[in-house]
Amino acid sequence: MQPKSSLEIYLGGIQSVGSMFGLFGYSFVAGIIVWIGLFTSTSYLLVAAMLVAPFAGPAMNAALATAAGKLDLLKTSLARYALAIFTGILTSFLLTLLFPLNTLTPLMEQVSQVSKFALFLPIISGFAGAINICQSERDSLVSGAAVGILVAASLAPPVGLVGIGLYMMDWLSCIQ
């Protein structure tokens, strides 16, 4: 086993960007799943949304771009990250327009109680993803998918909650 060269790492990061159609599609589907989970207080649907949400790729590429000093890749990664989050929020907001809510469900209240340190989870997960990309294929102890779930775990439920909160015009209390 040999470590990947810097060119292999950079090309792997570029190749993992994926299409815009995939980014929108997965963000939209994750937004629907997380909204249904929050609406019905079904926690396993939040886990399903975490599996579908496309937040890991941009986070890992942002970590790689930062380490390599590639400003263009960093800008692209952060833009894709913001676009994925915005798509999830918009999806949740539109679903709440179609099926109005007047009160928060117990699961929504639980999701809204997020520690201020949860902000570090996507950053740390992006770093772990960058380590995963840098290692040779057979040298990694943690799969890239597992790292991606860490990123989505910190973002998918709050993204859905923000969309619902925007509809209810109480978004400040939803993102405490």
LODOKOL-180595 format. One line per field, with one value per atom (N, C-alpha, C): residue number from 0; residue in three letters; atom name; y, x, z. Coordinates in steps of 0.1 Angstrom, whole numbers, always signed. Layout:
pos	[NUM/...]
code	[ALA/...]
site	[CA/...]
yy	[Y/...]
xx	[X/...]
zz	[Z/...]
REM end
This chain:
pos	[0/0/0/1/1/1/2/2/2/3/3/3/4/4/4/5/5/5/6/6/6/7/7/7/8/8/8/9/9/9/10/10/10/11/11/11/12/12/12/13/13/13/14/14/14/15/15/15/16/16/16/17/17/17/18/18/18/19/19/19/20/20/20/21/21/21/22/22/22/23/23/23/24/24/24/25/25/25/26/26/26/27/27/27/28/28/28/29/29/29/30/30/30/31/31/31/32/32/32/33/33/33/34/34/34/35/35/35/36/36/36/37/37/37/38/38/38/39/39/39/40/40/40/41/41/41/42/42/42/43/43/43/44/44/44/45/45/45/46/46/46/47/47/47/48/48/48/49/49/49/50/50/50/51/51/51/52/52/52/53/53/53/54/54/54/55/55/55/56/56/56/57/57/57/58/58/58/59/59/59/60/60/60/61/61/61/62/62/62/63/63/63/64/64/64/65/65/65/66/66/66/67/67/67/68/68/68/69/69/69/70/70/70/71/71/71/72/72/72/73/73/73/74/74/74/75/75/75/76/76/76/77/77/77/78/78/78/79/79/79/80/80/80/81/81/81/82/82/82/83/83/83/84/84/84/85/85/85/86/86/86/87/87/87/88/88/88/89/89/89/90/90/90/91/91/91/92/92/92/93/93/93/94/94/94/95/95/95/96/96/96/97/97/97/98/98/98/99/99/99/100/100/100/101/101/101/102/102/102/103/103/103/104/104/104/105/105/105/106/106/106/107/107/107/108/108/108/109/109/109/110/110/110/111/111/111/112/112/112/113/113/113/114/114/114/115/115/115/116/116/116/117/117/117/118/118/118/119/119/119/120/120/120/121/121/121/122/122/122/123/123/123/124/124/124/125/125/125/126/126/126/127/127/127/128/128/128/129/129/129/130/130/130/131/131/131/132/132/132/133/133/133/134/134/134/135/135/135/136/136/136/137/137/137/138/138/138/139/139/139/140/140/140/141/141/141/142/142/142/143/143/143/144/144/144/145/145/145/146/146/146/147/147/147/148/148/148/149/149/149/150/150/150/151/151/151/152/152/152/153/153/153/154/154/154/155/155/155/156/156/156/157/157/157/158/158/158/159/159/159/160/160/160/161/161/161/162/162/162/163/163/163/164/164/164/165/165/165/166/166/166/167/167/167/168/168/168/169/169/169/170/170/170/171/171/171/172/172/172/173/173/173/174/174/174/175/175/175]
code	[MET/MET/MET/GLN/GLN/GLN/PRO/PRO/PRO/LYS/LYS/LYS/SER/SER/SER/SER/SER/SER/LEU/LEU/LEU/GLU/GLU/GLU/ILE/ILE/ILE/TYR/TYR/TYR/LEU/LEU/LEU/GLY/GLY/GLY/GLY/GLY/GLY/ILE/ILE/ILE/GLN/GLN/GLN/SER/SER/SER/VAL/VAL/VAL/GLY/GLY/GLY/SER/SER/SER/MET/MET/MET/PHE/PHE/PHE/GLY/GLY/GLY/LEU/LEU/LEU/PHE/PHE/PHE/GLY/GLY/GLY/TYR/TYR/TYR/SER/SER/SER/PHE/PHE/PHE/VAL/VAL/VAL/ALA/ALA/ALA/GLY/GLY/GLY/ILE/ILE/ILE/ILE/ILE/ILE/VAL/VAL/VAL/TRP/TRP/TRP/ILE/ILE/ILE/GLY/GLY/GLY/LEU/LEU/LEU/PHE/PHE/PHE/THR/THR/THR/SER/SER/SER/THR/THR/THR/SER/SER/SER/TYR/TYR/TYR/LEU/LEU/LEU/LEU/LEU/LEU/VAL/VAL/VAL/ALA/ALA/ALA/ALA/ALA/ALA/MET/MET/MET/LEU/LEU/LEU/VAL/VAL/VAL/ALA/ALA/ALA/PRO/PRO/PRO/PHE/PHE/PHE/ALA/ALA/ALA/GLY/GLY/GLY/PRO/PRO/PRO/ALA/ALA/ALA/MET/MET/MET/ASN/ASN/ASN/ALA/ALA/ALA/ALA/ALA/ALA/LEU/LEU/LEU/ALA/ALA/ALA/THR/THR/THR/ALA/ALA/ALA/ALA/ALA/ALA/GLY/GLY/GLY/LYS/LYS/LYS/LEU/LEU/LEU/ASP/ASP/ASP/LEU/LEU/LEU/LEU/LEU/LEU/LYS/LYS/LYS/THR/THR/THR/SER/SER/SER/LEU/LEU/LEU/ALA/ALA/ALA/ARG/ARG/ARG/TYR/TYR/TYR/ALA/ALA/ALA/LEU/LEU/LEU/ALA/ALA/ALA/ILE/ILE/ILE/PHE/PHE/PHE/THR/THR/THR/GLY/GLY/GLY/ILE/ILE/ILE/LEU/LEU/LEU/THR/THR/THR/SER/SER/SER/PHE/PHE/PHE/LEU/LEU/LEU/LEU/LEU/LEU/THR/THR/THR/LEU/LEU/LEU/LEU/LEU/LEU/PHE/PHE/PHE/PRO/PRO/PRO/LEU/LEU/LEU/ASN/ASN/ASN/THR/THR/THR/LEU/LEU/LEU/THR/THR/THR/PRO/PRO/PRO/LEU/LEU/LEU/MET/MET/MET/GLU/GLU/GLU/GLN/GLN/GLN/VAL/VAL/VAL/SER/SER/SER/GLN/GLN/GLN/VAL/VAL/VAL/SER/SER/SER/LYS/LYS/LYS/PHE/PHE/PHE/ALA/ALA/ALA/LEU/LEU/LEU/PHE/PHE/PHE/LEU/LEU/LEU/PRO/PRO/PRO/ILE/ILE/ILE/ILE/ILE/ILE/SER/SER/SER/GLY/GLY/GLY/PHE/PHE/PHE/ALA/ALA/ALA/GLY/GLY/GLY/ALA/ALA/ALA/ILE/ILE/ILE/ASN/ASN/ASN/ILE/ILE/ILE/CYS/CYS/CYS/GLN/GLN/GLN/SER/SER/SER/GLU/GLU/GLU/ARG/ARG/ARG/ASP/ASP/ASP/SER/SER/SER/LEU/LEU/LEU/VAL/VAL/VAL/SER/SER/SER/GLY/GLY/GLY/ALA/ALA/ALA/ALA/ALA/ALA/VAL/VAL/VAL/GLY/GLY/GLY/ILE/ILE/ILE/LEU/LEU/LEU/VAL/VAL/VAL/ALA/ALA/ALA/ALA/ALA/ALA/SER/SER/SER/LEU/LEU/LEU/ALA/ALA/ALA/PRO/PRO/PRO/PRO/PRO/PRO/VAL/VAL/VAL/GLY/GLY/GLY/LEU/LEU/LEU/VAL/VAL/VAL/GLY/GLY/GLY/ILE/ILE/ILE/GLY/GLY/GLY/LEU/LEU/LEU/TYR/TYR/TYR/MET/MET/MET/MET/MET/MET/ASP/ASP/ASP/TRP/TRP/TRP/LEU/LEU/LEU/SER/SER/SER/CYS/CYS/CYS/ILE/ILE/ILE/GLN/GLN/GLN]
site	[N/CA/C/N/CA/C/N/CA/C/N/CA/C/N/CA/C/N/CA/C/N/CA/C/N/CA/C/N/CA/C/N/CA/C/N/CA/C/N/CA/C/N/CA/C/N/CA/C/N/CA/C/N/CA/C/N/CA/C/N/CA/C/N/CA/C/N/CA/C/N/CA/C/N/CA/C/N/CA/C/N/CA/C/N/CA/C/N/CA/C/N/CA/C/N/CA/C/N/CA/C/N/CA/C/N/CA/C/N/CA/C/N/CA/C/N/CA/C/N/CA/C/N/CA/C/N/CA/C/N/CA/C/N/CA/C/N/CA/C/N/CA/C/N/CA/C/N/CA/C/N/CA/C/N/CA/C/N/CA/C/N/CA/C/N/CA/C/N/CA/C/N/CA/C/N/CA/C/N/CA/C/N/CA/C/N/CA/C/N/CA/C/N/CA/C/N/CA/C/N/CA/C/N/CA/C/N/CA/C/N/CA/C/N/CA/C/N/CA/C/N/CA/C/N/CA/C/N/CA/C/N/CA/C/N/CA/C/N/CA/C/N/CA/C/N/CA/C/N/CA/C/N/CA/C/N/CA/C/N/CA/C/N/CA/C/N/CA/C/N/CA/C/N/CA/C/N/CA/C/N/CA/C/N/CA/C/N/CA/C/N/CA/C/N/CA/C/N/CA/C/N/CA/C/N/CA/C/N/CA/C/N/CA/C/N/CA/C/N/CA/C/N/CA/C/N/CA/C/N/CA/C/N/CA/C/N/CA/C/N/CA/C/N/CA/C/N/CA/C/N/CA/C/N/CA/C/N/CA/C/N/CA/C/N/CA/C/N/CA/C/N/CA/C/N/CA/C/N/CA/C/N/CA/C/N/CA/C/N/CA/C/N/CA/C/N/CA/C/N/CA/C/N/CA/C/N/CA/C/N/CA/C/N/CA/C/N/CA/C/N/CA/C/N/CA/C/N/CA/C/N/CA/C/N/CA/C/N/CA/C/N/CA/C/N/CA/C/N/CA/C/N/CA/C/N/CA/C/N/CA/C/N/CA/C/N/CA/C/N/CA/C/N/CA/C/N/CA/C/N/CA/C/N/CA/C/N/CA/C/N/CA/C/N/CA/C/N/CA/C/N/CA/C/N/CA/C/N/CA/C/N/CA/C/N/CA/C/N/CA/C/N/CA/C/N/CA/C/N/CA/C/N/CA/C/N/CA/C/N/CA/C/N/CA/C/N/CA/C/N/CA/C/N/CA/C/N/CA/C/N/CA/C/N/CA/C/N/CA/C/N/CA/C/N/CA/C/N/CA/C/N/CA/C/N/CA/C/N/CA/C/N/CA/C/N/CA/C/N/CA/C/N/CA/C/N/CA/C/N/CA/C/N/CA/C]
yy	[-12/+0/+12/+22/+34/+46/+56/+68/+74/+80/+87/+99/+102/+114/+126/+138/+150/+152/+148/+149/+140/+127/+118/+123/+129/+135/+146/+155/+167/+162/+153/+148/+140/+133/+126/+136/+147/+157/+164/+167/+172/+163/+150/+140/+138/+140/+137/+149/+159/+171/+167/+159/+155/+165/+162/+171/+179/+190/+199/+192/+184/+177/+168/+161/+152/+160/+171/+179/+184/+190/+194/+183/+172/+160/+154/+152/+146/+156/+168/+178/+179/+179/+179/+167/+155/+143/+143/+147/+147/+157/+168/+178/+172/+164/+158/+148/+140/+129/+135/+145/+151/+158/+165/+171/+161/+150/+140/+134/+132/+128/+137/+150/+160/+162/+161/+163/+151/+139/+127/+123/+130/+126/+112/+109/+96/+98/+94/+97/+89/+77/+69/+76/+84/+91/+102/+108/+117/+111/+98/+91/+88/+85/+82/+95/+107/+119/+122/+118/+120/+111/+100/+91/+97/+104/+109/+123/+131/+145/+146/+155/+156/+166/+166/+176/+172/+159/+155/+159/+157/+160/+175/+185/+198/+201/+195/+197/+191/+179/+173/+180/+185/+193/+206/+212/+225/+222/+211/+208/+206/+199/+196/+209/+218/+230/+239/+239/+247/+242/+229/+223/+225/+225/+226/+241/+250/+264/+267/+259/+261/+269/+282/+291/+289/+286/+283/+271/+260/+248/+251/+259/+263/+270/+280/+288/+279/+270/+261/+252/+247/+238/+245/+257/+264/+268/+272/+275/+263/+251/+239/+235/+237/+235/+243/+256/+266/+262/+259/+255/+243/+233/+221/+224/+232/+236/+245/+254/+263/+254/+244/+236/+228/+223/+216/+225/+237/+246/+250/+253/+256/+245/+233/+221/+220/+221/+220/+231/+243/+255/+252/+248/+245/+234/+224/+213/+218/+227/+233/+242/+249/+257/+248/+236/+227/+220/+217/+210/+218/+228/+238/+232/+237/+233/+245/+243/+254/+253/+241/+239/+230/+230/+221/+208/+197/+184/+182/+171/+169/+166/+160/+158/+171/+180/+193/+200/+199/+206/+200/+186/+180/+184/+185/+189/+204/+212/+226/+228/+219/+220/+215/+223/+219/+227/+220/+227/+237/+247/+256/+250/+239/+232/+223/+221/+213/+219/+232/+239/+232/+227/+221/+208/+201/+188/+187/+196/+196/+199/+208/+211/+199/+192/+181/+169/+168/+157/+159/+172/+175/+172/+174/+170/+155/+148/+133/+128/+135/+131/+133/+144/+147/+137/+132/+122/+109/+106/+94/+95/+107/+108/+107/+111/+111/+97/+88/+75/+66/+56/+46/+39/+33/+26/+16/+8/-3/+1/+13/+17/+24/+27/+35/+26/+30/+22/+26/+38/+44/+47/+43/+45/+60/+64/+78/+80/+70/+71/+74/+68/+70/+84/+90/+104/+113/+110/+118/+118/+107/+107/+116/+118/+127/+142/+145/+159/+161/+151/+152/+151/+144/+142/+156/+164/+177/+187/+185/+195/+191/+179/+175/+179/+175/+178/+193/+201/+215/+222/+217/+223/+222/+211/+209/+218/+219/+227/+242/+246/+260/+263/+254/+256/+257/+248/+248/+261/+265/+277/+289/+290/+302/+303/+291/+292/+297/+292/+296/+310/+316/+329/+330/+319/+318/+311/+315/+308/+311/+322/+324/+314/+310/+300/+286/+284/+271/+268/+279/+276/+281/+279/+284/+280]
xx	[+8/+0/+9/+5/+13/+3/+7/-2/-4/-16/-19/-10/-7/+0/-9/-3/-11/-20/-15/-23/-35/-33/-44/-55/-50/-59/-67/-61/-67/-77/-73/-82/-94/-92/-103/-113/-108/-117/-125/-119/-126/-136/-133/-142/-154/-152/-163/-173/-170/-179/-193/-194/-207/-215/-226/-234/-243/-247/-256/-270/-274/-286/-286/-275/-274/-275/-268/-268/-282/-289/-303/-312/-311/-320/-319/-306/-304/-308/-305/-309/-324/-331/-346/-352/-347/-352/-349/-337/-334/-343/-346/-355/-369/-374/-387/-386/-376/-375/-374/-366/-364/-377/-384/-397/-407/-408/-418/-414/-401/-397/-400/-398/-401/-416/-424/-438/-445/-440/-446/-439/-429/-420/-415/-409/-403/-388/-381/-367/-359/-363/-356/-356/-366/-366/-356/-352/-341/-328/-327/-315/-314/-326/-327/-323/-327/-324/-309/-303/-289/-281/-286/-280/-281/-291/-293/-287/-287/-282/-268/-266/-253/-244/-242/-234/-220/-216/-203/-193/-197/-187/-182/-191/-186/-178/-181/-173/-159/-158/-145/-137/-143/-136/-131/-139/-135/-123/-123/-111/-99/-100/-89/-84/-94/-90/-83/-87/-80/-66/-64/-51/-42/-48/-39/-38/-45/-44/-51/-61/-68/-81/-80/-91/-103/-101/-112/-120/-113/-120/-127/-121/-128/-141/-140/-152/-163/-159/-169/-175/-167/-172/-181/-178/-186/-199/-199/-211/-220/-214/-222/-228/-221/-225/-237/-236/-247/-259/-257/-268/-275/-268/-275/-283/-278/-285/-297/-295/-307/-318/-314/-324/-332/-325/-332/-341/-337/-346/-358/-356/-367/-377/-372/-380/-389/-383/-390/-401/-397/-406/-418/-415/-426/-436/-430/-439/-447/-442/-450/-460/-458/-468/-480/-477/-487/-494/-487/-493/-490/-497/-494/-493/-484/-482/-485/-491/-493/-485/-480/-472/-460/-450/-439/-442/-437/-439/-428/-429/-418/-404/-404/-391/-385/-394/-389/-382/-389/-383/-370/-369/-356/-345/-348/-339/-334/-343/-340/-330/-329/-320/-306/-299/-286/-275/-265/-254/-247/-241/-233/-221/-217/-205/-208/-221/-224/-219/-216/-211/-197/-190/-177/-178/-190/-191/-189/-195/-192/-178/-171/-157/-148/-151/-143/-146/-158/-162/-155/-155/-148/-133/-127/-113/-112/-121/-120/-122/-131/-133/-120/-114/-101/-91/-90/-81/-84/-97/-102/-98/-99/-96/-81/-73/-58/-52/-59/-54/-56/-48/-50/-63/-68/-81/-82/-71/-71/-66/-62/-56/-66/-77/-87/-94/-95/-103/-118/-120/-134/-138/-150/-155/-158/-158/-162/-176/-185/-199/-201/-194/-195/-192/-181/-177/-188/-194/-205/-217/-220/-231/-229/-216/-213/-217/-214/-217/-232/-239/-253/-261/-255/-261/-262/-252/-252/-261/-264/-271/-285/-288/-300/-313/-313/-325/-326/-316/-317/-321/-317/-321/-336/-341/-356/-363/-358/-364/-364/-354/-353/-364/-366/-376/-390/-393/-405/-407/-396/-396/-398/-392/-395/-410/-416/-431/-438/-434/-441/-437/-427/-422/-416/-411/-404/-391/-384/-371/-360/-361/-350/-350/-362/-363/-360/-361/-358/-343/-335/-321/-313/-318/-312/-297]
zz	[+0/+0/+0/-9/-9/-7/-1/+1/-13/-14/-27/-29/-41/-44/-43/-42/-41/-53/-65/-77/-76/-72/-70/-60/-50/-40/-46/-52/-58/-69/-78/-88/-82/-71/-64/-58/-53/-48/-59/-70/-81/-87/-88/-93/-83/-70/-61/-60/-68/-68/-72/-83/-88/-96/-101/-109/-101/-107/-100/-99/-109/-108/-96/-94/-82/-69/-68/-56/-53/-63/-61/-58/-65/-63/-49/-45/-32/-21/-23/-13/-12/-23/-23/-16/-20/-14/+1/+5/+20/+27/+20/+27/+29/+19/+20/+32/+32/+42/+56/+58/+71/+75/+66/+69/+74/+66/+70/+84/+87/+100/+111/+108/+119/+120/+109/+109/+117/+115/+121/+134/+138/+150/+148/+136/+134/+132/+143/+143/+133/+129/+119/+105/+103/+90/+90/+102/+103/+99/+104/+100/+85/+79/+65/+57/+62/+56/+57/+68/+69/+59/+56/+46/+32/+29/+16/+13/+24/+23/+17/+7/+0/+6/+19/+26/+28/+27/+29/+19/+6/-5/-4/-4/-3/+10/+21/+33/+32/+26/+24/+14/+3/-7/-1/+7/+14/+23/+30/+38/+29/+18/+9/+3/-1/-8/+2/+14/+25/+27/+28/+30/+18/+6/-6/-11/-4/-8/-22/-25/-38/-35/-37/-34/-43/-56/-65/-60/-56/-52/-38/-30/-17/-20/-29/-32/-38/-47/-53/-43/-34/-23/-14/-9/+0/-7/-20/-27/-29/-31/-32/-19/-8/+5/+9/+6/+8/+0/-13/-22/-17/-12/-7/+5/+14/+26/+22/+13/+9/+3/-5/-12/-1/+9/+20/+27/+30/+37/+29/+16/+7/+6/+5/+4/+16/+28/+40/+41/+37/+38/+28/+16/+7/+11/+17/+23/+34/+42/+53/+48/+36/+30/+25/+20/+15/+26/+37/+49/+61/+64/+74/+88/+96/+110/+119/+130/+140/+152/+155/+167/+163/+172/+170/+176/+169/+174/+184/+193/+203/+196/+185/+178/+173/+169/+164/+176/+188/+200/+204/+202/+205/+196/+183/+173/+175/+180/+182/+193/+202/+214/+210/+202/+197/+204/+208/+215/+206/+211/+203/+197/+203/+199/+187/+183/+172/+159/+159/+148/+143/+153/+149/+142/+143/+138/+122/+115/+100/+97/+105/+102/+105/+116/+120/+110/+106/+97/+83/+79/+67/+67/+79/+81/+81/+87/+87/+72/+65/+51/+43/+46/+38/+41/+54/+57/+50/+49/+42/+27/+21/+7/+5/+14/+13/+14/+21/+23/+11/+10/-1/+1/-9/-9/+2/+4/+13/+27/+29/+41/+51/+46/+54/+64/+76/+86/+86/+82/+82/+68/+64/+50/+48/+36/+33/+36/+34/+37/+52/+60/+75/+78/+72/+74/+69/+58/+52/+62/+68/+78/+89/+94/+104/+100/+88/+83/+83/+76/+75/+88/+98/+111/+118/+115/+122/+114/+101/+94/+89/+85/+79/+88/+101/+109/+111/+114/+116/+103/+92/+79/+77/+80/+79/+89/+101/+111/+108/+101/+97/+87/+77/+68/+74/+84/+91/+99/+106/+114/+106/+94/+85/+82/+80/+77/+89/+101/+113/+118/+111/+114/+129/+133/+146/+144/+134/+130/+140/+148/+158/+169/+173/+184/+179/+166/+160/+159/+158/+156/+168/+180/+193/+193]
REM end
